[in-house]
Amino acid sequence: MKSFFENFFGRKREPPEIQNPAGRKYRNVQARVEPKFYKTGDVIGRKYEINRVLGQGGFGVVYLAFNRVTESACALKTIRDELLTDGAGLEAFKKEALLWVNLDRHPFILPARWVEKVYSRLFVEMDYVAPDARGRVNLADHLDYAGCPLETAQSLKWAVQFCVGMEHIQGCGIEFHGDIKPTNILITQDGTLKISDFGLAQAAEAAWVAGRVKPASAWRRDEETIGFSLVERDGKLRCGTPGYMPPEVYRGEQADVRSDIYSFGLVLWQMAAGSPVPPFWVPYQGNLEDYLRGIYKRQMTCRLPRVGGFLRSVIERCLRPKPAERFGSFAELRAELEPILERTTGKKLESPQVGEKTAGFWIHKGSSLANLGRQEAAMKCLDRALAIDPRNLIAWSNKGTVLIQLGRLAEAISCFDKVLTIDPRDAIAWNEKGRALAKLNRGEEAISCHDQALAINQRDHLAWNNKGHALAGLLGRFEDGISCYDQALAIESQDAVAWYNKGATLAQLKRHEEAIGCYDRALALDPENAFAWNNKGTTLTQLKRHEEAIGCYDRALAVDPRDTFAWTNKGIELHALGRREEAISCYCSALAIDQRHTLAWLNKAYSEDALGRKREAAVSYRKFIELAPPQYSHHIARARQRVVELESRSRAR
């Protein structure tokens, strides 16, 4: 049972750090594969076995997967490959995931079970809503199957459930949904409604504002329908699904809860009319802007097609063109719907019971927040778990891991010691304690901890990797470190971190060709590892292959344009090729990001000196002398001597 919880609650080990001879720290980054889509039978992170693609939208792809740990089906959502290399797109997806994680579980909400980072890619695990006997999984399916107005009682029940769910969302701090439509309203086999896809509109806007996602880049057309779209007009973004986009959103105005009420009014009309498309729909003729404009004109000028039954007046108020004339909240809309439901069915909708938050709930949420980079929030969740269950090993271990991420290493070690006092055979706690000790440069103690982990599980490739780091990176036992990395790779040949670490260690031994081969293996698994591109470039420099090295630094900068070491290293290569003006431009780019980057100042001085810009060179040398740490004593002495020479020549003139 213990191993089940260890895996399910994701006790993560961060990869170690390693240094190259020049003193540059390089973080290890988990590997990532880059298929267009994962295929049936692919296994992600040794945990999720892919069955098939369930769907794809503006930002994400959703898979049906089998969770091997919990032995259950789940829906697994990740960002589209086209946006994965884009920092803004990834941050937008993180924002969407964070909205889901922060939602408390609720019967009318499709929850995010778990957020995990596998192969440098974020995955959101959600409940899988299986189709019913007629293949229906969402409200759109029910409308298509019925081919006529849905039963009034059923429509009212789902409408009230939707309102209750939206009230819960707003109570959790999400102001509006932004993409309400039948396909985002799931219906379970027992007829319970669940709202899905929170935060997509906000995530799309964030990516657009950052300037990385182009208008119309996130829209999809499938046969007769157009999905979530981004359209820019007059410098304003409109995001939503055509046909369900409120008039004010089309005009580029700020959306709010009344915009959601308009979209839901369209859904109510579809249920009352039995229509698979919303009331102001127009045929798509190949131009997205014309399509949106046509819908907007009908929304503003055409009379709503009449529907019978009790919902007509409610729908008409939801769909008033002016937001101020609509219902002001979903609570207000529910207050209008519930009496109609009671008159129609003679029953009230029972208030849903939200389950008690257990230690497992807080561990689950805390670990997901940590995977999203929200360590302080994660700590609060884990502390709440420990307040409920003070002897929970997983909570103590996960808290220790988060403390490592926060740099609070002594506290982290204390957490792992608590775990090991209760269970001395907890291999993960031994491994994590070793990582913390390594960060304190206590190499021998770290190795002892990793040996304890390996005595419990000889096939723990992460323990071999971390032991290799302690041996090579801390004690200078490079050959022993390489032996450990080879052990890790014999167990897991697709471990990009081990390939990367082995390459860095080989480079320290000046076995440059072998090091490049290892970096290439790491980059084949994780093409966006800027650290590997940087290290490969540095190794190519040692072989005087300057143009190839520049290509590597360009790849690193494509991944992270704020990588000051890549800018500086590229400048050094350009200087070696006699391209001094370009080199200075690179150093200036590094210094614009970090004005205290000592090596950028020193190399900028060299290039300025070589171009005869004596005054500028003297300024750069002085800045280097001011900032340089003691380990650069030799370069400091040379810089001081050169400043004296430059100033004496200046006085001689």
BADREN-210474 format. One record per residue (C-alpha): x, y, z; residue in one letter. Coordinates in steps of 0.5 Angstrom, whole numbers, plus 500, padded with zeros to 3 digits. Last residue first. Example, Ala and Ser with C-alpha at 12.3 -4.5 7.8 and 13.67 -1.06 7.14 Angstrom:
2
527498514S;525491516A;
//
This chain:
653
599623449R;603620454A;597621459R;593616455S;599611454R;599611462S;592610462E;592604458L;598601461E;595602468V;588599466V;592593463R;596591469Q;589592473R;586587468A;592582469R;591582476A;584581476I;585575471H;590572476H;585573482S;579570478Y;578566484Q;577572489P;570574486P;570579480A;565585481L;570591482E;575588477I;570587472F;568594472K;575597472R;576592466Y;570595462S;572602464V;579601461A;576598455A;572604453E;578609454R;582604450K;577603444R;583600440G;579595437L;583589441A;582593447D;574593446E;574586445S;578584451Y;574589455A;568586453K;571579455N;572582462L;565585463W;561579460A;566575465L;563579471T;556579470H;554584475R;550588470Q;545582469D;540582463I;543588459A;550586461L;548579457A;546583451S;552588451C;556582451Y;553579445C;554586442S;561586444I;562580440A;559582434E;563588434E;569584435R;568579429R;576576429G;574569429L;576568436A;572575438H;566571435L;567565440E;568569446I;561573444G;557566443K;560565450N;557571453T;551571450W;550563452A;552565459F;547571460T;541566458D;536571457R;533569450P;532562453D;530556448V;532560442A;538563446L;541555447A;540554440R;544560438D;549558443Y;550551440C;550555433G;556559436I;560552438A;559550431E;562556428E;568556433H;570548432R;577550436K;576543439L;576546446Q;570551443T;566545441L;566543449T;564550451T;558549445G;556542448K;556545455N;551551452N;547546448W;546542454A;544547459F;539550454A;535543454N;530544449E;532539444P;531534450D;531526448L;536528442A;539533446L;541528451A;544523446R;548529443D;551531449Y;553524450C;557524444G;560531445I;563529451A;566523448E;569528443E;571532448H;575527453R;578533456K;577529463L;572535465Q;569534458A;568527460L;564529467T;560534463A;558529458G;556524463K;552529467N;548530460Y;547523459W;545522466A;540527465V;537525459A;535518462D;533514456Q;537509457S;534507464E;537501468I;544501464A;544509463L;544509471A;549504471Q;553508466D;552515470Y;555511476C;561509472S;562516470I;562518477G;567513479D;572516473E;571523475F;573522482R;573530483G;570530490L;564534489L;562534482G;565527480A;563523486L;557527489A;554528481H;555520480G;551519487K;546523484N;545519478N;546512481W;540515486A;536517480L;537510476H;534506482D;535499480R;539497486Q;533499491N;534498498I;542498498A;541503493L;538508497A;543507503Q;549508498D;545514496H;546516503C;553515504S;555519498I;551525501A;555524507E;562524503E;560530499G;558535504R;558540499N;552543502L;548542496K;551535496A;547534503L;541536500A;541531495R;543526500G;537527504K;533526497E;536519496N;535517503W;528519503A;527516497I;530509499A;525509505D;528503509R;529507516P;522508516D;520512522I;526515524T;528515516L;522520515V;523524521K;531525518D;528527511F;524533514C;531535518S;535534512I;530539509A;530544514E;538544514A;537545506L;533551506R;534553499G;527553497L;527547492Q;531543497I;525546502L;520543497V;524536497T;523536505G;516538505K;515532500N;518527505S;515530511W;508529507A;510522504I;511520511L;505522514N;507521522R;503528524P;497526520D;492532520I;497538522A;502534517L;497535511A;496542513R;503543513D;504540506L;499545504C;502551506K;509548503M;506548497A;504555497A;511557498E;513552493Q;509555487R;513552481G;508549478L;511542480N;510545487A;503546486L;502539484S;505537490S;501541495G;495539492K;496532493H;499532500I;493537502W;488532499F;492526502G;492529509A;484529508T;479535506K;472533508E;468532502G;463537498V;456535499Q;452537493P;445541495S;439537493E;436540487L;429541489K;423537487K;416537484G;418536477T;416542473T;414547479R;421545483E;425546476L;421553475I;423555482P;430553481E;431557475L;430564477E;434563483A;440560479R;440566475L;441570481E;447566483A;450565477F;451573477S;448579474G;443577470F;443581463R;441588462E;448590464A;451586459P;448590453K;446585448P;441581452R;442574451L;441572459C;434576459R;432572453E;434565456I;430566462V;424569459S;424562454R;426557459L;418555461F;417552455G;417554447G;423557443V;423563439R;429564435P;432571438L;431577434R;436579429C;440586430T;446585435M;447577435Q;446577428R;451582426K;456579431Y;455572428I;457575421G;463579424R;465572427L;465569420Y;468575416D;474575421E;475567420L;475567413N;473560409G;466561408Q;463559415Y;455558415P;452563420V;450561427W;446566431F;442561435P;447556437P;448550434V;446542435P;439545436S;434541441G;431548441A;430548449A;437545450M;440550444Q;437556448W;440554454L;447553451V;446560448L;444563455G;450560457F;454564453S;451570455Y;452568462I;459567461D;459574459S;456577465R;461573469V;466578466D;469579459A;473586458Q;472589451E;475587444G;468588440R;467581440Y;468580447V;462585448E;458581443P;459575447P;463569444M;459563443Y;458562436G;465563435P;469560441T;473565445G;478570445C;478577442R;484581442L;485588441K;490592437G;485594432D;482587431R;486581434E;483574433V;484568438L;480562437S;477556441F;473551436G;470552429I;464547427T;462544421E;468540419E;473541425D;476547425R;481549430R;483556433W;490557436A;494561431S;488565430A;492571433P;499570434K;502567440V;509569443R;507577444G;507576452A;500579451V;498573446W;500568451A;496572457A;490572453E;490565451A;491563459A;485567460Q;481564455A;483557457L;482558464G;477553466F;477547461D;471543464S;464544468I;461537470K;454535469L;451529473T;447524469G;449518472D;453516466Q;457523467T;455529463I;461534461L;460541459I;466544455N;463541449T;456544450P;459551450K;462556455I;469559453D;471565458G;470561465H;469568469F;472571476E;476565478I;477566485G;475560489C;468563490G;467564483Q;468557481I;463555486H;458559483E;460556477M;458549479G;452551482V;450555476C;451549472F;447544476Q;441549476V;442548468A;443541468W;437540472K;433545468L;435541462S;433535465Q;426537467A;425540460T;426534456E;431536451L;429539445P;429535438C;435531435G;436527441A;443524439Y;446531437D;444535443L;446529448H;453529444D;454537445A;452536452L;458532453N;460524454V;455521449R;457514446G;450511447R;451507452A;454512456D;461515454P;467515460A;468522464V;476521465Y;478525471D;483529470M;491529470E;494535468V;501534464F;507539464L;513537460R;520537462S;520530461Y;515529466V;512534470K;506533474E;499536475V;494532479W;487530480R;485536476A;477536477P;471536473L;467541477I;459539478F;461535484P;466539487H;473538489R;477545491D;479549485L;487551486N;489545482V;485548476W;487555476L;494553477L;493548470A;491554466E;497558469K;502553467K;499553460F;500560460A;507559462E;508554457L;505559451G;509565454A;516561454G;515558447D;518551446T;512547448L;507551443L;507547437E;508541441D;501542444R;500543452I;498537456T;492534458K;491527461L;484524462A;484518466C;483511467A;485507473S;490502476E;492507481T;499506479V;499504472R;494510470N;491508464F;491514459A;485517454L;489523452Y;488531451V;492536447V;492543449G;493550447F;487552442G;484545443G;485537442Q;481531443G;481524446L;487522443V;488515444R;490509449N;496512452I;500509458E;501513464Y;506512470K;513510467R;514517466G;509517460I;508510456V;506510449D;501504448G;497508443T;501514440K;503520443Y;502526438F;507530434K;512527438P;517531442E;521527447V;523530454R;528529458A;529532465Q;533538466V;540538470N;542545472R;549547470Y;553552474K;559555470R;566554474G;570554468A;572547469P;564545469N;560544475Q;554540476I;547540479E;543535481P;536533478P;530534483E;527528486R;519528486K;515524491R;509524486G;503523491F;501517487F;508514487N;509514494E;502513495F;502506492F;509504495S;506505502K;500500500M;
//
